[in-house]
Amino acid sequence: MSEQLMRKWTEGFAAADWDKVASTYADDVIGSDPTGSTYEGKEANLENDKGWRSTFSDFNFDFKTFHTSGNTTAVEFEITATMTGEMQMPDGSKIPATGKSVEMNGCQVAEFEDGKMTKSADLLFLGGGSNVNSDREKYAIFSEFYPQINNDLDLKISARFEKIGDESSFDPKISLKKYVSNNLILRGSLGTSFAMPSLGQLYSANTSLGNVSGIFIRVSKVGDPDLKPQSSTNSNFGISMFVGAGPVSYTHLTLPTNREV
């Protein structure tokens, strides 16, 4: 009986058939959702169910195993869905919709009395994430120029133009090497660079268990499609000295990086 009621609940949830879901609940049912929040009573649990269901479309349960002991049943399943709505978090923040298909492993544990669910713990989003299926075009042009100055000074001028998706950058670089003597060389460079966030950083979404002070909680990580590229201005200064049988070298490198958010 408890397995049948569990199937009835998941079928109702997947189809957003709230009359079917409500028929499985006792009036004083106590439930908890994947965020750890607790809800008391049939109406409170139904409203929470509706909130979770509105986050996803194309919801499908694939049952794996049922485990029953007395009046308690646990079911393991896999879920496929599309995240087309916002996900409300306990602190009031919202995880934005990604529009991506997600595959998740889940588990629900419930207690039943007199043919009704009296307690329920949902671990629907214990682990899983979205497969990033996206692409972007990338173009780059690079050039180098070695002007002849004199025998004691090497100069290199280079530049790179790069376009990735809708973002582009022009990054020049100048490098100098001064031969002070047969035993001493000074060198330095100054330039800029550009780096785009990966497709995973832009569009991925996954949920996993995290350990915070010995307590396991569900941690959701969602990409930000509005994430901007990194840019940096890089300077380098070095000294090479030849002492005795071999060289002695010192290099100072600075790489300040800025990201527009």
C-alpha positions as CSV (number, residue, x, y, z in Angstrom):
1,M,0.0,0.0,0.0
2,S,2.8,2.5,0.9
3,E,4.6,1.9,-2.4
4,Q,1.3,2.5,-4.3
5,L,0.8,5.7,-2.4
6,M,4.3,6.8,-3.1
7,R,3.9,6.2,-6.8
8,K,0.6,8.1,-6.6
9,W,2.3,11.1,-5.0
10,T,5.2,11.2,-7.6
11,E,2.7,10.8,-10.5
12,G,0.6,13.6,-9.2
13,F,3.7,15.8,-8.6
14,A,5.1,15.2,-12.1
15,A,1.8,15.9,-13.7
16,A,1.0,18.9,-11.4
17,D,-2.2,17.1,-10.5
18,W,-2.6,18.6,-7.0
19,D,-5.8,16.8,-6.2
20,K,-3.9,13.5,-6.6
21,V,-1.1,14.8,-4.5
22,A,-3.5,16.1,-1.8
23,S,-5.2,12.7,-1.6
24,T,-2.0,11.1,-0.4
25,Y,-1.5,13.6,2.5
26,A,-2.8,13.3,6.0
27,D,-4.3,16.6,7.3
28,D,-1.4,16.9,9.8
29,V,1.4,15.8,7.5
30,I,4.9,17.1,8.3
31,G,7.2,17.4,5.3
32,S,10.7,18.7,4.6
33,D,12.1,19.8,1.2
34,P,15.6,19.7,-0.2
35,T,16.5,23.0,1.3
36,G,15.9,21.6,4.8
37,S,12.7,23.7,5.4
38,T,9.9,22.0,7.3
39,Y,6.2,22.4,6.5
40,E,3.3,21.4,8.7
41,G,-0.2,20.5,7.4
42,K,-1.6,19.5,4.1
43,E,-2.0,23.0,2.6
44,A,1.5,24.1,3.6
45,N,3.0,21.0,2.0
46,L,0.9,21.5,-1.2
47,E,2.1,25.1,-1.6
48,N,5.7,24.0,-1.2
49,D,5.2,21.2,-3.8
50,K,3.7,23.7,-6.2
51,G,6.7,26.0,-5.7
52,W,9.2,23.3,-6.5
53,R,7.1,22.0,-9.5
54,S,6.8,25.5,-11.0
55,T,10.6,25.7,-11.2
56,F,10.7,22.8,-13.7
57,S,8.9,21.6,-16.8
58,D,8.9,18.3,-18.6
59,F,9.2,16.6,-15.3
60,N,9.7,12.8,-15.3
61,F,10.4,10.2,-12.6
62,D,12.2,7.0,-13.3
63,F,11.8,4.7,-10.3
64,K,14.8,2.6,-9.4
65,T,14.1,0.8,-6.1
66,F,11.6,0.8,-3.3
67,H,12.5,-0.1,0.3
68,T,9.8,-0.6,2.9
69,S,10.1,-1.3,6.6
70,G,6.9,-1.2,8.7
71,N,5.1,2.0,7.8
72,T,8.1,3.7,6.3
73,T,9.0,3.6,2.6
74,A,12.0,5.0,0.8
75,V,12.1,5.3,-3.0
76,E,15.2,6.0,-5.2
77,F,14.6,7.5,-8.6
78,E,16.1,9.6,-11.3
79,I,14.6,12.8,-12.5
80,T,14.8,14.6,-15.8
81,A,13.3,18.0,-16.2
82,T,14.0,21.5,-17.6
83,M,14.6,24.4,-15.3
84,T,12.3,27.0,-16.8
85,G,11.4,28.9,-13.6
86,E,13.1,30.5,-10.6
87,M,14.1,28.4,-7.6
88,Q,13.1,30.1,-4.3
89,M,15.6,29.6,-1.5
90,P,14.9,29.7,2.3
91,D,16.7,33.0,2.7
92,G,14.5,34.7,0.1
93,S,17.0,34.7,-2.7
94,K,16.2,33.1,-6.0
95,I,18.2,31.0,-8.4
96,P,17.4,32.2,-11.9
97,A,16.0,29.9,-14.6
98,T,18.6,28.3,-16.8
99,G,16.4,26.9,-19.5
100,K,18.6,23.8,-19.4
101,S,17.7,20.2,-19.1
102,V,18.8,18.6,-15.8
103,E,19.2,15.0,-14.7
104,M,19.2,14.3,-11.0
105,N,19.3,11.4,-8.6
106,G,16.7,11.6,-5.8
107,C,15.3,9.9,-2.8
108,Q,12.1,10.3,-0.8
109,V,11.4,8.8,2.6
110,A,7.9,8.8,3.9
111,E,5.8,7.4,6.8
112,F,2.2,6.3,6.3
113,E,-0.7,5.7,8.7
114,D,-4.2,4.6,7.7
115,G,-3.4,5.0,4.0
116,K,-2.1,8.6,4.3
117,M,1.4,10.1,4.3
118,T,2.1,11.5,7.7
119,K,5.8,12.4,7.4
120,S,8.0,13.0,4.3
121,A,11.6,14.0,3.7
122,D,12.5,14.9,0.1
123,L,16.0,14.6,-1.1
124,L,15.0,15.3,-4.7
125,F,18.1,17.2,-5.5
126,L,20.7,15.2,-3.6
127,G,23.0,15.4,-6.5
128,G,22.9,16.1,-10.2
129,G,23.3,18.9,-12.7
130,S,22.6,20.1,-16.2
131,N,24.5,19.1,-19.2
132,V,25.9,22.2,-20.9
133,N,25.0,22.1,-24.5
134,S,26.1,25.4,-25.9
135,D,28.6,26.8,-28.3
136,R,30.2,30.1,-29.4
137,E,32.5,31.2,-32.1
138,K,36.0,32.3,-31.5
139,Y,38.3,34.3,-33.8
140,A,41.8,35.6,-33.1
141,I,44.6,37.5,-34.9
142,F,48.1,37.7,-33.6
143,S,51.1,39.6,-34.8
144,E,54.7,40.3,-33.7
145,F,57.2,42.9,-34.8
146,Y,61.0,43.0,-34.1
147,P,62.3,46.4,-34.9
148,Q,66.1,46.7,-35.2
149,I,67.4,49.2,-32.7
150,N,71.0,48.3,-31.9
151,N,73.1,45.3,-30.8
152,D,72.6,46.0,-27.1
153,L,68.8,46.4,-27.2
154,D,66.1,43.9,-28.3
155,L,62.6,45.2,-28.8
156,K,59.5,43.1,-29.5
157,I,56.1,44.5,-30.1
158,S,53.1,42.2,-30.3
159,A,49.4,42.5,-30.4
160,R,46.4,40.1,-30.3
161,F,42.8,40.8,-31.3
162,E,40.3,38.2,-30.1
163,K,36.6,37.9,-30.5
164,I,34.6,35.3,-28.5
165,G,30.9,35.4,-28.9
166,D,29.7,39.0,-28.4
167,E,32.9,40.0,-26.5
168,S,36.1,41.2,-28.1
169,S,39.5,42.6,-26.9
170,F,42.6,44.1,-28.4
171,D,45.7,43.3,-26.2
172,P,49.1,44.8,-27.0
173,K,52.4,43.9,-25.5
174,I,55.9,45.4,-25.6
175,S,59.1,43.6,-24.4
176,L,62.6,44.9,-24.0
177,K,65.9,43.2,-23.3
178,K,69.0,45.3,-22.6
179,Y,72.5,43.8,-22.7
180,V,74.3,46.0,-20.2
181,S,77.4,43.9,-20.4
182,N,78.5,40.3,-21.1
183,N,77.5,39.4,-17.6
184,L,74.4,41.5,-17.1
185,I,71.0,41.5,-18.9
186,L,68.0,43.6,-18.0
187,R,64.6,42.6,-19.3
188,G,61.0,43.9,-19.0
189,S,57.6,43.7,-20.5
190,L,54.2,45.4,-20.3
191,G,50.9,44.2,-21.8
192,T,47.3,43.4,-21.4
193,S,45.3,40.1,-21.5
194,F,41.8,38.9,-21.8
195,A,40.0,35.8,-20.7
196,M,36.4,34.7,-21.2
197,P,34.4,32.6,-18.6
198,S,33.9,29.0,-19.7
199,L,30.6,27.8,-21.0
200,G,30.3,25.8,-17.7
201,Q,30.7,29.0,-15.7
202,L,28.0,30.7,-17.8
203,Y,25.4,28.0,-18.1
204,S,26.0,25.0,-15.8
205,A,23.8,24.1,-12.8
206,N,24.4,21.3,-10.3
207,T,23.4,20.4,-6.8
208,S,25.5,18.3,-4.4
209,L,26.1,17.6,-0.8
210,G,28.4,19.9,1.1
211,N,30.0,19.6,4.5
212,V,29.6,22.7,6.6
213,S,30.9,22.4,10.2
214,G,30.2,18.7,10.2
215,I,26.7,19.1,8.8
216,F,25.8,17.9,5.4
217,I,23.7,20.4,3.4
218,R,22.6,20.6,-0.2
219,V,24.7,23.1,-2.2
220,S,23.5,24.5,-5.5
221,K,25.9,26.0,-8.0
222,V,24.4,27.8,-11.0
223,G,26.3,29.5,-13.8
224,D,25.8,33.2,-14.5
225,P,25.1,34.0,-18.2
226,D,25.8,37.7,-17.5
227,L,29.3,37.0,-16.3
228,K,31.8,39.4,-17.9
229,P,35.3,38.6,-19.2
230,Q,38.5,39.0,-17.1
231,S,41.0,41.6,-18.2
232,S,44.5,42.3,-16.8
233,T,47.5,44.6,-17.2
234,N,50.7,42.6,-16.7
235,S,54.2,43.9,-16.0
236,N,57.4,42.0,-15.8
237,F,60.9,43.0,-14.8
238,G,63.9,40.8,-14.6
239,I,67.7,40.8,-14.2
240,S,70.1,38.1,-15.4
241,M,73.6,38.0,-14.2
242,F,76.4,35.5,-15.1
243,V,78.6,34.9,-12.2
244,G,81.3,32.3,-12.2
245,A,80.2,29.0,-13.8
246,G,76.6,29.8,-14.3
247,P,73.8,32.4,-14.5
248,V,71.9,34.0,-11.6
249,S,68.4,35.3,-12.4
250,Y,65.8,37.4,-10.7
251,T,62.3,38.1,-12.0
252,H,59.6,40.3,-10.6
253,L,56.1,39.7,-12.1
254,T,52.9,41.5,-11.5
255,L,49.5,40.3,-12.8
256,P,46.7,42.5,-11.5
257,T,43.4,41.1,-12.8
258,N,40.1,42.9,-13.1
259,R,36.7,41.4,-13.8
260,E,33.6,43.5,-14.6
261,V,30.6,42.1,-12.8
